[in-house]
Amino acid sequence: MRLFAVDLHIHNKSSNRQAQHKCLDLAGAAEYDEVIYGGDTWDRSAGEEGTLTDELTDRLRDLARRKTVTCIAGNFPHDDYGWLMSVADRLAPIRICKEVWEPRHRQLFTHGAQFDFTISFWNNFRFVQRILPGLIRTFLIQSPSSLANRGDYDALMKLTGPIHQRAQKSAIDNDITIFMGHTHLRQSLNAAPVHPHWVEVLGSMGSGPYTYMEWEAGKYEVKNLIGSTS
């Protein structure tokens, strides 16, 4: 059985470390032979060295010595694919990839940042982001994680609506089911009334709510760290 969780945000001061450790406790259970973390597993805000020497990263590496652990790339600047690959040798034996595709079941495991126009915007202006980190997102365009950490769910709903709609459109256009995170807001979205596929958005493992998914042979169930949610 496969375990899928998202947005751990290791080394982010706003993250709930108790929930993070509980998620890793769960991942170590014998029934899971594979664990996939769906992006923003690390947060670069503390610097490269601090991120990779965190206790949670050590636990992830130890887990990867006992079973398959895959970390999907998240969004800039937390743990985008380029940065993860540049430190892949220090994260080994954790596997790094852009997304996980299940062709037989037409199911995609992804972070979901590709559906967020704010990420696309700032990826085109990375030089500004490097010069003024944090200030740009604080005063100009908010990110889902910053809104979730502040508890501003009214603003989060306004931002995530278009993101989830883009994910639904992608599910319809490509005839797939999408499993994603990024928005820190748990939602289960039928792609369209007559469409067989869904978009499953898991809640954050960083600041809450704390949801994860069990997957086996194309069938899945979304749960929280206390009990089942769907």
N, C-alpha and C positions, 0 to 999 in steps of 0.2 A: 504494500500500500504506500502511496505517496502523500507526503504532507506538504502543503503550500501555505506560506505566510508572507506578509509584506511589511515594508517600512519599519524595520527594526530601529533604524537611526542610531546605531551604536556610536557612543561618545557625544551624543547631543544632550545637553544639560536638561532639556525639557522632557526627555524620554523617561518612561517609567521603568526603572531597572528591575524592579521586582517582576513586572510582567515580561520583560525581556528574558530574564532567567527562567521564568516559568515556561516560556515558549521553547527554550532550549531543553529544559527538562522533558517537555512533551516530545520534542523531536528525537530524543534519545530512546524513546519507547521501542520495544522489540518489533511491534507490528508495522513500523514504518521502515521500509528498506531504502527509501529515497526521500530526501528533503530538498525543497526548492524555496528559496527566498526571492520574492519578486521585486527586487529593486529598492534603492535607498536603504540598503543594509547598513552601510556606513555613512557617517557624516564627517566631512573633511574640515568642519569648522575648527576643530581642535588641532589641526595640523596632521600631516601624514604620519609622523612617528607616533604621536599619541593615539591615533586611530588604530594602528596596527598592533599596538602593545596593550590594548584594552583586554580586560579579563573575558569579556564576551567573545572577542575575536579568538582568544586562546581556546575557549570552549567550542567555537565553531570548527576550528582546525582539528581539535581532538575528535569531534563528532565525525568529521570527514575521513578520519582514519579508520572508522568503523563501518561507515555506510556512505552511499553517494550523497554528497551535498553540492548543490548547484546554486550559485548566486547570479541572478539576472541583473544586468546593469540598470541603474536608475537614471536620474536626471542630473544635469550639471547644476551645482558643482559638487554634489555629495559623493556619488560613486559612478560617474559615467563610464562607458566601456573603455575609453582610452586610458583613463587613470587606473581602472581595475587591472587592465592588462599590463600596465607599467609596473605594478606591484604584485603580479600574479605569482611570481616565485616565492614571495614572502607570505602569500595566502595559502599556498599549496598545503594539503591536497584538495582544497576547495576548488571546484570547477567554476569558471567564469564564462558567461555567454550573454548574448544580446536578448534572446528570448528562447522559449522552449515550445516546439511545434509538435503536435500529435496528429499526423496526417490521417490515420485510420479513423479517428473520431472527429476530425476537423475542429480541434480545440487548441487555442493559443494561450500560453502562459506568458505574460508580459508585464512590464512595470506600468505602462499606460501613459507615460509622459508625452508620447507622440500625439496624443489627442488634446494636449494642453497648449493653447496658443501662447501663453505666457512663457513657456519653456522654449518654444520655437523662436519667440521674439528675442529672449536673452541669449540664446545660443548664437544668434547672429551678431551679438554685441558683447562677446566674451571679454574683450579688452576693457570695457567699462566695468563689467562685473569684477574683474581682477583688481581694478584700481579702487573701486568703492564697494567692496563686498559687504553685504548686509544692508547698507544704506539705500541701495537702489531698490531692492524688493520692499523695504520698509516704507519708503515714501512714494514710490511710483506704482509698482505692480506687485501685489501680494502673491505668495505661493500658497498652495494648499496646506503645506506643513506649518507655515508660520501662522496661518489663520486657525488651524486646529490646535496648535500649542497655546494660542491666546484664548481659545474657547469662543471665538467669534463665528458661531455656526450660521448666523444669518448671511454674513459675507461669504462663508464657505459654500453655502447652498447656491448662491448666485454664481460663484466661480465654477463650481463643479457641474452645474446643469449643462452648460455647453460642452464640457469635457465628456460627460457621460453620453450626451447626444452624438458626439463624434464617434465614440466607441460603438454605439448602437449602429450607426451608419456603416462603420467598417465591418461589423458583424454581418449586416445584411448584404453589403456589396461583395464580401468575400465568402459568404455562406459558411461562417464559422461561429463558434462560441469563444468568448474572450474572458479570461480570468486575469484580473489586474488589481493594482493598488493605487498608489500615487495620491489620490484625492483625500485619503484619511477618512472617508465616509462610506460606511457599509451600505450598499444597495444591490438589489437583484433586479435586473432590467430585462424584460422580454424585448428582443431586438425589434419586433413588430408583431402586431396581432396575429398575422397568418404566417409568421416566420418560425422555423423550428429551433433557432438558436437564441442564446441568452448572453448577456454581459453580467458577469459576477464581479462586483467590486468589493474587495475585502477591506474592513476597517483597519486602521493603523495599529501596528505593534509598538509604535513609539509612544504616542501620547493618548491612545484610546480612540474608539473601542478596540478590544483585543480579540479579533477573529482570525480563524484559520480554516483551511479546507482539507478534507480527506478525499483522495482521488484514487480510483482503481478501475482500470479497463473502461475508461470513458465515463463512468458514473462518479458522482461527487456529492459531498455533503458539507455545508458550511456550518461551523460551530464556533462557540467562544471558549474562553479558557475555563469557564465554569460548567457550561452545558450547551446543548444544541440550540442553534438559533434558526435553522431552516433545514 
